Amino acid sequence: MKTRLIALVALLLLGASAYAQEEDPPFVKQFSVEIATGLPPIHTLLEVNGTKYDKSFARDGKEPDMNGAWMPALSLSAVWKTARRWEMVLTGGVSWCHHKVIQYGTFGIDPQGNPRYDLKDPHPDGWTNTVPSGTLFFQARCFWNPTQKVKLYSAFGGGLVLSGSRNYFADSRVALLPSITPIAVRFGTGPLKFFIENTYSPAATAFDLGLGWTF
């Protein structure tokens, strides 16, 4: 009886060892590059709101029109896999707003010699871009199921954001912002991977998607 019990335990240990080896392949350090786009980050939304009151528009009798505005948000990341569950990520991003402009007609000049603008005489004056906002930030990713083909992960970190107005060098400013990704999913085959993130970071707000290539 004792011999049979020992043999059974040995078989169970051997089976568990084989299963573990199948589920947990040897860890290999990797380097990846990722590109992504998503909904504009919060700092860009605030910058766009400030554009509505940009003095340079008012001086020229113009007003930004955000109807149909387009706000691209692009990022490029370098990713180092440092452990089975962890990746270190350095991301650079840029975002801006492409919007229409309204030009008001004139009706004479004021006492200072500046033209008077008639707010009842608006007409389209083409499209323009806000000054781009750039960012550079760091994140640590933690994978919930690192050995599965479809991987779930969360991330946290922070970094710098450089934003400004049209008078860029006079009004540009640097801010330190956090980066939090509560949940994200990654999938793909071979070196090519796709990912979708629910993120609140200097690169995007709420939604970000992209692809990566592992070398």
Long-range contacts (C-beta under 8 A, 24 or more apart in sequence): 23-147, 24-84, 24-147, 25-147, 27-83, 27-84, 28-81, 29-80, 29-81, 29-82, 30-80, 30-81, 30-214, 30-215, 31-78, 31-79, 31-80, 31-81, 31-214, 31-215, 32-78, 32-79, 32-81, 32-193, 32-212, 32-213, 32-214, 32-215, 33-76, 33-77, 33-78, 33-79, 33-212, 33-213, 33-215, 34-75, 34-76, 34-77, 34-79, 34-89, 34-195, 34-210, 34-211, 34-212, 34-213, 35-74, 35-75, 35-76, 35-77, 35-210, 35-211, 35-212, 36-74, 36-75, 36-77, 36-195, 36-197, 36-203, 36-204, 36-208, 36-209, 36-210, 36-211, 37-72, 37-73, 37-74, 37-75, 37-204, 37-208, 37-209, 37-210, 38-73, 38-197, 38-199, 38-203, 38-204, 38-205, 38-206, 38-207, 38-208, 38-209, 39-73, 39-204, 39-205, 39-206, 39-207, 39-208, 40-71, 40-72, 40-73, 40-95, 40-97, 40-204, 40-205, 41-73, 41-93, 41-95, 41-133, 41-135, 41-161, 41-201, 41-202, 41-203, 41-204, 41-205, 42-200, 42-205, 43-133, 43-135, 43-161, 43-163, 43-175, 43-177, 43-202, 44-71, 44-73, 44-95, 44-96, 44-97, 44-133, 44-163, 45-71, 45-205, 47-97, 47-130, 47-131, 47-133, 47-163, 48-97, 48-99, 48-130, 50-165, 51-97, 51-99, 51-130, 51-165, 54-165, 54-166, 56-165, 56-166, 56-167, 57-101, 59-114, 60-103, 61-103, 61-104, 61-105, 61-106, 61-115, 61-117, 62-101, 62-102, 62-103, 62-104, 62-125, 63-101, 63-102, 63-104, 63-122, 64-99, 64-100, 64-101, 64-102, 64-128, 65-99, 65-100, 65-101, 65-102, 65-124, 66-97, 66-99, 66-100, 67-100, 68-99, 68-100, 69-97, 69-98, 69-99, 69-100, 70-97, 70-98, 70-99, 71-95, 71-96, 71-97, 71-98, 72-96, 72-98, 73-203, 73-204, 75-135, 75-203, 75-204, 75-208, 75-210, 77-212, 79-212, 84-143, 84-146, 84-147, 85-142, 85-143, 85-146, 86-140, 86-141, 86-142, 86-143, 87-140, 87-141, 87-143, 87-153, 88-138, 88-139, 88-140, 88-141, 89-138, 89-139, 89-140, 89-141, 89-155, 89-157, 90-136, 90-137, 90-138, 91-135, 91-136, 91-137, 91-138, 91-139, 91-159, 91-201, 91-202, 91-203, 92-134, 92-135, 92-136, 93-134, 93-135, 93-136, 93-137, 93-202, 93-203, 93-204, 94-132, 94-133, 94-134, 94-135, 95-132, 95-133, 95-135, 95-203, 96-129, 96-130, 96-131, 96-132, 96-133, 97-129, 97-130, 98-127, 98-128, 98-129, 99-127, 99-128, 99-129, 99-130, 100-124, 100-126, 100-127, 101-125, 101-126, 101-127, 101-128, 131-163, 131-164, 131-165, 131-166, 131-168, 133-161, 133-162, 133-163, 133-164, 134-161, 134-162, 134-163, 135-159, 135-160, 135-161, 135-162, 135-177, 135-202, 135-203, 136-160, 137-177, 137-179, 137-201, 137-202, 137-203, 139-179, 139-181, 139-201, 141-181, 149-187, 150-185, 150-186, 150-187, 151-185, 151-186, 151-187, 152-183, 152-184, 152-185, 152-186, 153-181, 153-183, 153-184, 153-185, 153-186, 154-181, 154-182, 154-183, 154-184, 155-179, 155-180, 155-181, 155-184, 155-197, 155-199, 156-180, 156-181, 157-201, 159-202, 160-202, 161-202, 177-201, 177-202, 179-203, 191-215
